[in-house]
Amino acid sequence: MDAGAAVKMLEGKVLDAVNASGLHPVVVRLVLLNIVHAVEDKERELAAAAEKEVSDG
């Protein structure tokens, strides 16, 4: 599966879960914001590790 298809599948699952949750929209936004921050943190961590590997290598 390519990345585009995986992202589309994840988006569909997230939308289904949000619609089925019955949570207040503010709660949903906060949860999604936390997910986005976690992904950004992981991307920075991976980029730093790759940069360190290149500089050490």
PyMOL Python script that loads the backbone (N, CA, C, O; Angstrom):
from pymol import cmd

cmd.read_pdbstr("""\
ATOM      1  N   MET A   1       0.849  -1.173   0.000  1.00  0.00           N
ATOM      2  CA  MET A   1       0.000   0.000   0.000  1.00  0.00           C
ATOM      3  C   MET A   1       0.897   1.239   0.000  1.00  0.00           C
ATOM      4  O   MET A   1       1.852   1.326   0.772  1.00  0.00           O
ATOM      5  N   ASP A   2       0.580   2.191  -0.870  1.00  0.00           N
ATOM      6  CA  ASP A   2       1.386   3.409  -0.900  1.00  0.00           C
ATOM      7  C   ASP A   2       0.924   4.375   0.189  1.00  0.00           C
ATOM      8  O   ASP A   2      -0.134   4.187   0.789  1.00  0.00           O
ATOM      9  N   ALA A   3       1.717   5.398   0.434  1.00  0.00           N
ATOM     10  CA  ALA A   3       1.444   6.336   1.524  1.00  0.00           C
ATOM     11  C   ALA A   3       0.131   7.075   1.317  1.00  0.00           C
ATOM     12  O   ALA A   3      -0.612   7.305   2.271  1.00  0.00           O
ATOM     13  N   GLY A   4      -0.159   7.450   0.068  1.00  0.00           N
ATOM     14  CA  GLY A   4      -1.412   8.169  -0.216  1.00  0.00           C
ATOM     15  C   GLY A   4      -2.635   7.350   0.141  1.00  0.00           C
ATOM     16  O   GLY A   4      -3.584   7.865   0.732  1.00  0.00           O
ATOM     17  N   ALA A   5      -2.614   6.085  -0.214  1.00  0.00           N
ATOM     18  CA  ALA A   5      -3.744   5.211   0.110  1.00  0.00           C
ATOM     19  C   ALA A   5      -3.864   5.003   1.617  1.00  0.00           C
ATOM     20  O   ALA A   5      -4.968   4.952   2.159  1.00  0.00           O
ATOM     21  N   ALA A   6      -2.721   4.886   2.286  1.00  0.00           N
ATOM     22  CA  ALA A   6      -2.732   4.707   3.740  1.00  0.00           C
ATOM     23  C   ALA A   6      -3.301   5.939   4.434  1.00  0.00           C
ATOM     24  O   ALA A   6      -4.063   5.817   5.394  1.00  0.00           O
ATOM     25  N   VAL A   7      -2.935   7.129   3.952  1.00  0.00           N
ATOM     26  CA  VAL A   7      -3.451   8.367   4.537  1.00  0.00           C
ATOM     27  C   VAL A   7      -4.954   8.468   4.318  1.00  0.00           C
ATOM     28  O   VAL A   7      -5.686   8.837   5.237  1.00  0.00           O
ATOM     29  N   LYS A   8      -5.425   8.147   3.121  1.00  0.00           N
ATOM     30  CA  LYS A   8      -6.863   8.189   2.843  1.00  0.00           C
ATOM     31  C   LYS A   8      -7.627   7.212   3.734  1.00  0.00           C
ATOM     32  O   LYS A   8      -8.705   7.536   4.233  1.00  0.00           O
ATOM     33  N   MET A   9      -7.072   6.022   3.933  1.00  0.00           N
ATOM     34  CA  MET A   9      -7.728   5.037   4.785  1.00  0.00           C
ATOM     35  C   MET A   9      -7.763   5.543   6.231  1.00  0.00           C
ATOM     36  O   MET A   9      -8.782   5.407   6.908  1.00  0.00           O
ATOM     37  N   LEU A  10      -6.664   6.122   6.704  1.00  0.00           N
ATOM     38  CA  LEU A  10      -6.625   6.663   8.056  1.00  0.00           C
ATOM     39  C   LEU A  10      -7.623   7.801   8.220  1.00  0.00           C
ATOM     40  O   LEU A  10      -8.325   7.875   9.229  1.00  0.00           O
ATOM     41  N   GLU A  11      -7.687   8.688   7.230  1.00  0.00           N
ATOM     42  CA  GLU A  11      -8.649   9.791   7.288  1.00  0.00           C
ATOM     43  C   GLU A  11     -10.074   9.265   7.404  1.00  0.00           C
ATOM     44  O   GLU A  11     -10.865   9.772   8.199  1.00  0.00           O
ATOM     45  N   GLY A  12     -10.396   8.258   6.618  1.00  0.00           N
ATOM     46  CA  GLY A  12     -11.736   7.674   6.666  1.00  0.00           C
ATOM     47  C   GLY A  12     -12.041   7.078   8.024  1.00  0.00           C
ATOM     48  O   GLY A  12     -13.140   7.251   8.551  1.00  0.00           O
ATOM     49  N   LYS A  13     -11.071   6.377   8.593  1.00  0.00           N
ATOM     50  CA  LYS A  13     -11.275   5.771   9.911  1.00  0.00           C
ATOM     51  C   LYS A  13     -11.427   6.830  10.996  1.00  0.00           C
ATOM     52  O   LYS A  13     -12.252   6.684  11.898  1.00  0.00           O
ATOM     53  N   VAL A  14     -10.629   7.899  10.911  1.00  0.00           N
ATOM     54  CA  VAL A  14     -10.732   8.974  11.894  1.00  0.00           C
ATOM     55  C   VAL A  14     -12.097   9.653  11.792  1.00  0.00           C
ATOM     56  O   VAL A  14     -12.740   9.911  12.810  1.00  0.00           O
ATOM     57  N   LEU A  15     -12.541   9.941  10.570  1.00  0.00           N
ATOM     58  CA  LEU A  15     -13.850  10.574  10.396  1.00  0.00           C
ATOM     59  C   LEU A  15     -14.977   9.684  10.912  1.00  0.00           C
ATOM     60  O   LEU A  15     -15.907  10.171  11.554  1.00  0.00           O
ATOM     61  N   ASP A  16     -14.898   8.403  10.639  1.00  0.00           N
ATOM     62  CA  ASP A  16     -15.906   7.467  11.142  1.00  0.00           C
ATOM     63  C   ASP A  16     -15.918   7.448  12.669  1.00  0.00           C
ATOM     64  O   ASP A  16     -16.982   7.449  13.288  1.00  0.00           O
ATOM     65  N   ALA A  17     -14.740   7.429  13.264  1.00  0.00           N
ATOM     66  CA  ALA A  17     -14.644   7.395  14.727  1.00  0.00           C
ATOM     67  C   ALA A  17     -15.180   8.686  15.346  1.00  0.00           C
ATOM     68  O   ALA A  17     -15.879   8.647  16.358  1.00  0.00           O
ATOM     69  N   VAL A  18     -14.854   9.825  14.740  1.00  0.00           N
ATOM     70  CA  VAL A  18     -15.338  11.112  15.250  1.00  0.00           C
ATOM     71  C   VAL A  18     -16.853  11.176  15.145  1.00  0.00           C
ATOM     72  O   VAL A  18     -17.525  11.579  16.095  1.00  0.00           O
ATOM     73  N   ASN A  19     -17.390  10.788  14.010  1.00  0.00           N
ATOM     74  CA  ASN A  19     -18.840  10.844  13.814  1.00  0.00           C
ATOM     75  C   ASN A  19     -19.573   9.906  14.762  1.00  0.00           C
ATOM     76  O   ASN A  19     -20.677  10.221  15.208  1.00  0.00           O
ATOM     77  N   ALA A  20     -18.986   8.773  15.074  1.00  0.00           N
ATOM     78  CA  ALA A  20     -19.628   7.796  15.945  1.00  0.00           C
ATOM     79  C   ALA A  20     -19.424   8.111  17.425  1.00  0.00           C
ATOM     80  O   ALA A  20     -20.120   7.554  18.275  1.00  0.00           O
ATOM     81  N   SER A  21     -18.483   8.994  17.743  1.00  0.00           N
ATOM     82  CA  SER A  21     -18.135   9.233  19.141  1.00  0.00           C
ATOM     83  C   SER A  21     -19.179  10.042  19.895  1.00  0.00           C
ATOM     84  O   SER A  21     -19.389   9.818  21.087  1.00  0.00           O
ATOM     85  N   GLY A  22     -19.825  10.964  19.231  1.00  0.00           N
ATOM     86  CA  GLY A  22     -20.775  11.831  19.906  1.00  0.00           C
ATOM     87  C   GLY A  22     -20.112  12.871  20.794  1.00  0.00           C
ATOM     88  O   GLY A  22     -20.784  13.533  21.585  1.00  0.00           O
ATOM     89  N   LEU A  23     -18.796  13.021  20.669  1.00  0.00           N
ATOM     90  CA  LEU A  23     -18.070  13.994  21.488  1.00  0.00           C
ATOM     91  C   LEU A  23     -18.338  15.418  21.003  1.00  0.00           C
ATOM     92  O   LEU A  23     -18.677  15.649  19.842  1.00  0.00           O
ATOM     93  N   HIS A  24     -18.179  16.345  21.912  1.00  0.00           N
ATOM     94  CA  HIS A  24     -18.313  17.760  21.571  1.00  0.00           C
ATOM     95  C   HIS A  24     -17.200  18.126  20.588  1.00  0.00           C
ATOM     96  O   HIS A  24     -16.079  17.635  20.722  1.00  0.00           O
ATOM     97  N   PRO A  25     -17.490  18.974  19.610  1.00  0.00           N
ATOM     98  CA  PRO A  25     -16.472  19.343  18.612  1.00  0.00           C
ATOM     99  C   PRO A  25     -15.175  19.886  19.209  1.00  0.00           C
ATOM    100  O   PRO A  25     -14.101  19.658  18.652  1.00  0.00           O
ATOM    101  N   VAL A  26     -15.257  20.601  20.333  1.00  0.00           N
ATOM    102  CA  VAL A  26     -14.043  21.136  20.956  1.00  0.00           C
ATOM    103  C   VAL A  26     -13.153  19.990  21.436  1.00  0.00           C
ATOM    104  O   VAL A  26     -11.932  20.052  21.290  1.00  0.00           O
ATOM    105  N   VAL A  27     -13.746  18.961  21.999  1.00  0.00           N
ATOM    106  CA  VAL A  27     -12.979  17.811  22.459  1.00  0.00           C
ATOM    107  C   VAL A  27     -12.305  17.129  21.278  1.00  0.00           C
ATOM    108  O   VAL A  27     -11.135  16.755  21.359  1.00  0.00           O
ATOM    109  N   VAL A  28     -13.032  16.967  20.193  1.00  0.00           N
ATOM    110  CA  VAL A  28     -12.475  16.340  18.995  1.00  0.00           C
ATOM    111  C   VAL A  28     -11.300  17.153  18.481  1.00  0.00           C
ATOM    112  O   VAL A  28     -10.266  16.591  18.120  1.00  0.00           O
ATOM    113  N   ARG A  29     -11.448  18.469  18.445  1.00  0.00           N
ATOM    114  CA  ARG A  29     -10.345  19.331  17.976  1.00  0.00           C
ATOM    115  C   ARG A  29      -9.119  19.197  18.863  1.00  0.00           C
ATOM    116  O   ARG A  29      -7.996  19.140  18.363  1.00  0.00           O
ATOM    117  N   LEU A  30      -9.323  19.147  20.168  1.00  0.00           N
ATOM    118  CA  LEU A  30      -8.189  19.002  21.078  1.00  0.00           C
ATOM    119  C   LEU A  30      -7.469  17.670  20.883  1.00  0.00           C
ATOM    120  O   LEU A  30      -6.240  17.610  20.895  1.00  0.00           O
ATOM    121  N   VAL A  31      -8.236  16.620  20.706  1.00  0.00           N
ATOM    122  CA  VAL A  31      -7.640  15.302  20.479  1.00  0.00           C
ATOM    123  C   VAL A  31      -6.856  15.300  19.172  1.00  0.00           C
ATOM    124  O   VAL A  31      -5.727  14.812  19.121  1.00  0.00           O
ATOM    125  N   LEU A  32      -7.450  15.842  18.123  1.00  0.00           N
ATOM    126  CA  LEU A  32      -6.759  15.879  16.833  1.00  0.00           C
ATOM    127  C   LEU A  32      -5.514  16.753  16.903  1.00  0.00           C
ATOM    128  O   LEU A  32      -4.497  16.430  16.289  1.00  0.00           O
ATOM    129  N   LEU A  33      -5.581  17.846  17.634  1.00  0.00           N
ATOM    130  CA  LEU A  33      -4.412  18.708  17.798  1.00  0.00           C
ATOM    131  C   LEU A  33      -3.293  17.969  18.519  1.00  0.00           C
ATOM    132  O   LEU A  33      -2.124  18.101  18.157  1.00  0.00           O
ATOM    133  N   ASN A  34      -3.647  17.193  19.537  1.00  0.00           N
ATOM    134  CA  ASN A  34      -2.643  16.391  20.239  1.00  0.00           C
ATOM    135  C   ASN A  34      -2.011  15.359  19.314  1.00  0.00           C
ATOM    136  O   ASN A  34      -0.808  15.109  19.392  1.00  0.00           O
ATOM    137  N   ILE A  35      -2.806  14.762  18.448  1.00  0.00           N
ATOM    138  CA  ILE A  35      -2.281  13.783  17.495  1.00  0.00           C
ATOM    139  C   ILE A  35      -1.311  14.465  16.533  1.00  0.00           C
ATOM    140  O   ILE A  35      -0.235  13.939  16.248  1.00  0.00           O
ATOM    141  N   VAL A  36      -1.697  15.632  16.037  1.00  0.00           N
ATOM    142  CA  VAL A  36      -0.834  16.370  15.103  1.00  0.00           C
ATOM    143  C   VAL A  36       0.491  16.719  15.774  1.00  0.00           C
ATOM    144  O   VAL A  36       1.552  16.577  15.166  1.00  0.00           O
ATOM    145  N   HIS A  37       0.434  17.173  17.021  1.00  0.00           N
ATOM    146  CA  HIS A  37       1.672  17.511  17.735  1.00  0.00           C
ATOM    147  C   HIS A  37       2.545  16.276  17.952  1.00  0.00           C
ATOM    148  O   HIS A  37       3.768  16.354  17.844  1.00  0.00           O
ATOM    149  N   ALA A  38       1.926  15.150  18.253  1.00  0.00           N
ATOM    150  CA  ALA A  38       2.698  13.922  18.444  1.00  0.00           C
ATOM    151  C   ALA A  38       3.389  13.509  17.151  1.00  0.00           C
ATOM    152  O   ALA A  38       4.542  13.079  17.170  1.00  0.00           O
ATOM    153  N   VAL A  39       2.694  13.638  16.038  1.00  0.00           N
ATOM    154  CA  VAL A  39       3.281  13.291  14.738  1.00  0.00           C
ATOM    155  C   VAL A  39       4.426  14.243  14.414  1.00  0.00           C
ATOM    156  O   VAL A  39       5.481  13.811  13.947  1.00  0.00           O
ATOM    157  N   GLU A  40       4.223  15.538  14.660  1.00  0.00           N
ATOM    158  CA  GLU A  40       5.291  16.508  14.398  1.00  0.00           C
ATOM    159  C   GLU A  40       6.518  16.232  15.262  1.00  0.00           C
ATOM    160  O   GLU A  40       7.651  16.317  14.788  1.00  0.00           O
ATOM    161  N   ASP A  41       6.285  15.902  16.534  1.00  0.00           N
ATOM    162  CA  ASP A  41       7.404  15.570  17.423  1.00  0.00           C
ATOM    163  C   ASP A  41       8.178  14.363  16.907  1.00  0.00           C
ATOM    164  O   ASP A  41       9.409  14.357  16.915  1.00  0.00           O
ATOM    165  N   LYS A  42       7.454  13.343  16.461  1.00  0.00           N
ATOM    166  CA  LYS A  42       8.098  12.131  15.944  1.00  0.00           C
ATOM    167  C   LYS A  42       8.874  12.448  14.663  1.00  0.00           C
ATOM    168  O   LYS A  42       9.975  11.935  14.468  1.00  0.00           O
ATOM    169  N   GLU A  43       8.313  13.284  13.794  1.00  0.00           N
ATOM    170  CA  GLU A  43       9.020  13.669  12.571  1.00  0.00           C
ATOM    171  C   GLU A  43      10.326  14.387  12.908  1.00  0.00           C
ATOM    172  O   GLU A  43      11.360  14.115  12.298  1.00  0.00           O
ATOM    173  N   ARG A  44      10.282  15.307  13.883  1.00  0.00           N
ATOM    174  CA  ARG A  44      11.499  16.011  14.289  1.00  0.00           C
ATOM    175  C   ARG A  44      12.520  15.040  14.866  1.00  0.00           C
ATOM    176  O   ARG A  44      13.717  15.152  14.598  1.00  0.00           O
ATOM    177  N   GLU A  45      12.041  14.088  15.659  1.00  0.00           N
ATOM    178  CA  GLU A  45      12.935  13.094  16.255  1.00  0.00           C
ATOM    179  C   GLU A  45      13.611  12.248  15.173  1.00  0.00           C
ATOM    180  O   GLU A  45      14.814  11.996  15.239  1.00  0.00           O
ATOM    181  N   LEU A  46      12.844  11.819  14.194  1.00  0.00           N
ATOM    182  CA  LEU A  46      13.401  11.010  13.109  1.00  0.00           C
ATOM    183  C   LEU A  46      14.374  11.817  12.252  1.00  0.00           C
ATOM    184  O   LEU A  46      15.410  11.304  11.828  1.00  0.00           O
ATOM    185  N   ALA A  47      14.038  13.081  12.001  1.00  0.00           N
ATOM    186  CA  ALA A  47      14.925  13.936  11.218  1.00  0.00           C
ATOM    187  C   ALA A  47      16.238  14.170  11.951  1.00  0.00           C
ATOM    188  O   ALA A  47      17.306  14.155  11.338  1.00  0.00           O
ATOM    189  N   ALA A  48      16.164  14.388  13.261  1.00  0.00           N
ATOM    190  CA  ALA A  48      17.385  14.591  14.043  1.00  0.00           C
ATOM    191  C   ALA A  48      18.240  13.334  14.052  1.00  0.00           C
ATOM    192  O   ALA A  48      19.466  13.411  13.967  1.00  0.00           O
ATOM    193  N   ALA A  49      17.597  12.176  14.156  1.00  0.00           N
ATOM    194  CA  ALA A  49      18.349  10.908  14.153  1.00  0.00           C
ATOM    195  C   ALA A  49      19.015  10.689  12.796  1.00  0.00           C
ATOM    196  O   ALA A  49      20.156  10.232  12.727  1.00  0.00           O
ATOM    197  N   ALA A  50      18.302  11.014  11.723  1.00  0.00           N
ATOM    198  CA  ALA A  50      18.869  10.854  10.396  1.00  0.00           C
ATOM    199  C   ALA A  50      20.030  11.820  10.181  1.00  0.00           C
ATOM    200  O   ALA A  50      21.048  11.454   9.594  1.00  0.00           O
ATOM    201  N   GLU A  51      19.875  13.047  10.654  1.00  0.00           N
ATOM    202  CA  GLU A  51      20.939  14.035  10.520  1.00  0.00           C
ATOM    203  C   GLU A  51      22.180  13.611  11.319  1.00  0.00           C
ATOM    204  O   GLU A  51      23.311  13.764  10.858  1.00  0.00           O
ATOM    205  N   LYS A  52      21.951  13.088  12.503  1.00  0.00           N
ATOM    206  CA  LYS A  52      23.071  12.622  13.337  1.00  0.00           C
ATOM    207  C   LYS A  52      23.779  11.449  12.662  1.00  0.00           C
ATOM    208  O   LYS A  52      25.006  11.355  12.687  1.00  0.00           O
ATOM    209  N   GLU A  53      22.991  10.553  12.058  1.00  0.00           N
ATOM    210  CA  GLU A  53      23.573   9.396  11.367  1.00  0.00           C
ATOM    211  C   GLU A  53      24.430   9.846  10.196  1.00  0.00           C
ATOM    212  O   GLU A  53      25.501   9.286   9.960  1.00  0.00           O
ATOM    213  N   VAL A  54      23.975  10.843   9.469  1.00  0.00           N
ATOM    214  CA  VAL A  54      24.734  11.357   8.336  1.00  0.00           C
ATOM    215  C   VAL A  54      26.018  12.028   8.808  1.00  0.00           C
ATOM    216  O   VAL A  54      27.079  11.849   8.209  1.00  0.00           O
ATOM    217  N   SER A  55      25.914  12.800   9.883  1.00  0.00           N
ATOM    218  CA  SER A  55      27.102  13.500  10.374  1.00  0.00           C
ATOM    219  C   SER A  55      28.092  12.551  11.021  1.00  0.00           C
ATOM    220  O   SER A  55      29.296  12.810  11.001  1.00  0.00           O
ATOM    221  N   ASP A  56      27.610  11.452  11.597  1.00  0.00           N
ATOM    222  CA  ASP A  56      28.496  10.459  12.212  1.00  0.00           C
ATOM    223  C   ASP A  56      29.089   9.511  11.168  1.00  0.00           C
ATOM    224  O   ASP A  56      30.155   8.929  11.369  1.00  0.00           O
ATOM    225  N   GLY A  57      28.389   9.375  10.077  1.00  0.00           N
ATOM    226  CA  GLY A  57      28.652   8.341   9.128  1.00  0.00           C
ATOM    227  C   GLY A  57      29.711   8.431   8.166  1.00  0.00           C
ATOM    228  O   GLY A  57      29.899   7.513   7.368  1.00  0.00           O
TER     229      GLY A  57
END
""", "prot")
cmd.dss("prot")
cmd.show_as("cartoon", "prot")
cmd.util.cbc("prot")
cmd.orient("prot")
